[in-house]
Amino acid sequence: MALQVIGAGFGRTGTLSLKLALEALGFGPCYHMLEVIRQPEHAAVWQRATRGEAVDWDALFAGYQSGVDWPLCAFWEPLAAHYPDARVILSERDPESWFRSASDTIFQALDKAPDKAPEGGEVSQGSMARELICERTFGGRHHDRDHAIAVYQAHRQRVIEGLPPQRLLRFRAADGWPPLCEFLGVPVPGIPYPRVNSTEEFGELLRKLDAER
């Protein structure tokens, strides 16, 4: 099974809601950072990708029809090339709002994430994510507001300029079902668009995941 949808937007741009939306539309399972937490052996694969080593994308995404969020969004270019028929969704958010949300959730979590790998994993999800997000993506300056926003904006522009318009959907969670369904060629479902993973919910999710480990 090849990926049909690739999410190129950074985390904290409504990616968990988008994951649930894609699954509701029949494009599931959808890969997300939560999958790395639940499958600790994946962290080592993503670390190799972060370091520029070759990765068997088909093996990594076996069983998945779509993917959003980090770590996948950092590799949207090779994935778009590997899966030439996949459509790409750039989830977006006001840059200031994105930075506040990321600072209160992802960045804080990564700063204190354990380095020790869980049972069944060679590399911890936390150390992999720190290397990919904090170091590779933001150059260790993820708490520097101006720098982080500039990186966010540059990534967004690179996606927009790197794909033909017919293959790319620029999407905000507030847009809801209509543009997403039109882009994917599926009918609008009779349920509300998912609204999940607020800053408060993110904290509760981390506590639950810690309890499951």
N, C-alpha and C positions, 0 to 999 in steps of 0.2 A: 504494500500500500504506500503510495507516495503522498507527501504533503500536498494538500489542495489550497491551503491558506497559510500565509506567512505573516505574522505580526511584526512590524518593524518599529513599533513605538516603544519608548522606554517604559520601565515600570513606573507606576503611579500615574498612568494616563488612562485609567479605567480598564486595565488589562485583565483583571480577574472577572469583571463584569463581561468583558468581551469573550473571555474563555467560555463562560456559561452560556452566552448568547450563541456562540458558534456551535456549541454542543446541542443547544435547543433546536438549531436549524439543521442538524444532521451532519455537522462537520466535526464530530467528536470521535474518539477522545481528542482533547486539545491539550497540547504540551504547554507547561507553565513552570515557573520556578518551584512550585509546589511538588512537581513530579521529581525534581532532583532531591528534595527533602524526603520524599517517600521512597525513592529508589537511590540510596546512597552511592551505589556503584556508578551512577551517572556522573557524579562530581568529578571523577578522575578523567572521564572522557571530555568534559567541558574544560577542564584545566589544560588538557593537551591541545584542544582547539585554541584556547586563549594564548598558548605559547607558540602557536603557528604550526603545530604538528597536524598531520593528516588525520581525518576522522571519517569513519564509515557512517555517513548520515543516514543511510537506509537502515542500518542496524539500530542506530540510536532511536530513530523515530518509528520503528516497527510497531504497527498497530495504531499509530496516530494519523489523523487526517488534517490536523491544523496545529499551530503553535503560536504562542504570544508571550510577551514579557521577556525579561532577562532569564537565562543567558542567551536564549534564541535570538532576540532582537539585535544583539551585537554582531550577529553573523548573517544578517538579512541578505547581504550581497552574494556570498558563496551559496547560500541556500536558494536564492532566487535563480542563480545560474544552474544549480543542480536540479532544481525542480522548475523547469521553464514554463510549465503549464499552470503553476500555482499563482494565485492572485495574492497581492500584497496589501495589507491594511496598515496604514500609519495612524495609530491612535494618538490623538493630540490633546493638549490642555494648555491653558494660559501658562506661560513660562514661570511667572512669579508664584502662581498657585501650585504648579508642579514642584518647584523647589521647596516651598514650605512643607508640602506633603512628604516629599522624599526625605527631607531633613528630619521630620518627626517620626519617620517609620523606617524605611530601608537603610538610610545612612546610620541611624542610631543602632539598628539591629546588627549591621555589619561591623560596626566598631567594637561590639562586645561578643560577636559570634565565636563559639569555641573552635579552636584549631584541631582538636582531636576528632578523628573520623569515627562515625558510629560503626557498630558491628555490621560487617558486610561492605564496608567502604574503605578504599585506599586513601582517599582524600576527603576532608570534610567539606560539606556544602558551604560552610561559612568562609573557609580559607579560599576556596575556589571563587566564590562570589566577590570576596574582597579583592582578589587579584584581578578579576575581570572588570568589576564595576569601579571600585575605588582607585585602583592603580592604572589599569589599562585605559579605561574610559575617561576618568577624570584626573589622571595624573597625580593622584594622592591629594587632590584639592577639592574633594567633594563637598566640603563644608564652606568653601569660598563661593558665596552667592553669585557674584558676577561671572566667575570662571565656570561654575556648573551650568548656569543659564546659557552661557555662550556655547558650551559643549552641546547642550540640549538643542539649541537652535541650529547649530552646524550639522548635527546628526539629522535633524528633521529636513533641512535643506538638501542634504546629500541624498536622502531617500527620494525626495520630490524630483530632483534633477536626474536621478539615476534610473528612473523607470518610465516607460511610456504611460501616458495618462490613462489609457484603457486598462492597464494592468494594476493601477494603484487607486485605492480609496483613502482619502484623508477623512478621518472619522473622529468625532467627539461623542462621548457617551450621551450627551444631551440630544444628539441627533436621533437616537432611538432606532427602531427597526427599519423604517422605509429606505434610507440610503444603503444600509447594510444588505438588506434583502434584495434590492434592485441590483446591487453590485454582484452579489453571489447567484442571482437568478433563481431565487426561491421565494415562495409566498410569505407574506407577513403573518407570523403566528398570532393566535388570539390570547396572548399572555403579555403582561408588561415586560418591557426591557429590563434585564437584571440591574439592580443597583446595590452593589456590595462592596465591602472592603474599604470602608471609611478609615480614617486614622485610628479611631477607637476600635473598630473591628479588626484592624491589622494587629494591634496589640493583643487582643484576645486570641486571635489566630495563632500568634507566636507562642502564647502561653499553652494553648492546646497541643501544638506540635511538640513543644518541649516535654509535655507530659506523656506524649505517645512514644518518645524516644527511649 
